[in-house]
Amino acid sequence: VVNEATNNLLGYFRGKNKLDYNFYSEQAQLHLKDVRELITLANNFFVLTFIVALVSSVVLLAKSHRLFLKALFFSSTFTLLAILALSLGLLSFFDPFFLKFHQVLFDNQAWLFPAEDNLIKLFPPTFFVAFANRLAQNIIFTSLIILSVSTIFLKKAKR
């Protein structure tokens, strides 16, 4: 049941299928519709950001390899510091952050569920803590790789 519900939900978020109306409460359906809209918005923002980063990279590379490497170095350093600060804050204050996140992004109370709701059973609060940790780890890992590569090439460029 859990795998079917998860696959149904992921397909719904990707626009491939309708939500299983028998599994989710009306309240959950309303919230998941809101979540799907936020995911679409986030994906569009990611694509736009990626295009801007790609164009900026091409322009910087055409102008100066060293300038491009410095941009990589500083942006990865900034990303590392920001995600580390955010992670430390979230470790200490995850519940208040989670609450404020929902209050800001959702204009209704559909995100407040009783413990027996299937959506809560499928995604308990510990899921979101684990998700945030995994996301932070992936960002840190990627930033460290970019930082390392840019540092190596900057040192080689000095020679």
Stockholm file with secondary structure:
# STOCKHOLM 1.0

chainA/1-159         VVNEATNNLLGYFRGKNKLDYNFYSEQAQLHLKDVRELITLANNFFVLTFIVALVSSVVLLAKSHRLFLKALFFSSTFTLLAILALSLGLLSFFDPFFLKFHQVLFDNQAWLFPAEDNLIKLFPPTFFVAFANRLAQNIIFTSLIILSVSTIFLKKAKR
#=GR chainA/1-159 SS CHHHHHHHHHHHHTTSSCCCTTTSCHHHHHHHHHHHHHHHHHHHHHHHHHHHHHHHHHHHHHHCHHHHHHHHHHHHHHHHHHHHHHHHHHHHHHHHHHHHHHHHHCSSSTTCCCTTSHHHHHSCHHHHHHHHHHHHHHHHHHHHHHHHHHHHHHHHHHC
#=GC SS_cons         CHHHHHHHHHHHHTTSSCCCTTTSCHHHHHHHHHHHHHHHHHHHHHHHHHHHHHHHHHHHHHHCHHHHHHHHHHHHHHHHHHHHHHHHHHHHHHHHHHHHHHHHHCSSSTTCCCTTSHHHHHSCHHHHHHHHHHHHHHHHHHHHHHHHHHHHHHHHHHC
//
